[in-house]
Amino acid sequence: MNILILTGAGISAESGVPTFRDANGLWEGHRFEDVATPQAFRRNPSLVHHFYNQRRRSLLDVRIQPNPAHRALAEFEAEHRGGFLLVTQNIDDLHVRAGSKNVLAMHGELLKARCETTEEIFPWRDDLDETTTNPNHPEFIGTMRPHVVWFGEMPLGLARIEEAARNADLFIAIGTSAVVYPAAGIVRQTKPTCRKIEINLDATPNSSEFDQSIRGKASIEVPAFLKSLASG
């Protein structure tokens, strides 16, 4: 059986990772246009770096740890003998920390940095600023940026995600609001025979697309559902 998982902010919120974006479209008091677009980075790199430096520090807080939903997914993957891909909209590393192997971070990774000149990607746990140099090319100053997908940029791995959706026998969407595209459209890329499960606190605009909607916390419902699959 080929399994495709999609996770969103809801799964990481239970680990204490702030969702940042509120109902007014503000990210920690900032308009997303000011901190999460290529134009914002060109206009005010200092503000953008400050915003993501704060997020990076928060993620590295020892209190932020994978929760039972992250761990259950990793354990299930380790025992599963068919195809398995975990696509996450989150930019934290909690799935990887929990032990998941086949993870595709479609919106990038906060603990990585990318050089705008060379496109090299580096593991990164320190702050970035306008004086940061490319580790391999110290002559490139101020070219490093967070390895995250900003508004107006193309999410990563779309071809691989589409292929996984077409081949999936089971699709599970966890903790995602189903309002951010293209992630919200993945459910409609699956074949008619694919079993589609939604696990979320509340109904979403895509709930009618699923065969089953489970309401509740991911940390409780994900382990329970995966256990039922294993024993079924």
Salt bridges, closest charged atoms under 4 A:
ASP34 OD1 - ARG31 NH2 3.19
ASP34 OD1 - ARG43 NH2 3.60
ASP61 OD2 - ARG63 NH2 2.67
ASP93 OD1 - ARG97 NE 3.08
GLU109 OE2 - LYS112 NZ 3.01
GLU119 OE1 - ARG114 NE 3.48
GLU120 OE1 - HIS137 NE2 3.92
ASP127 OD2 - ARG57 NH2 2.47
GLU139 OE2 - HIS137 ND1 3.42
GLU153 OE2 - ARG145 NH1 2.82
GLU162 OE2 - ARG166 NH1 3.55
ASP169 OD1 - LYS191 NZ 3.16
GLU198 OE1 - ARG215 NH2 3.17
GLU209 OE2 - ARG188 NH1 3.21
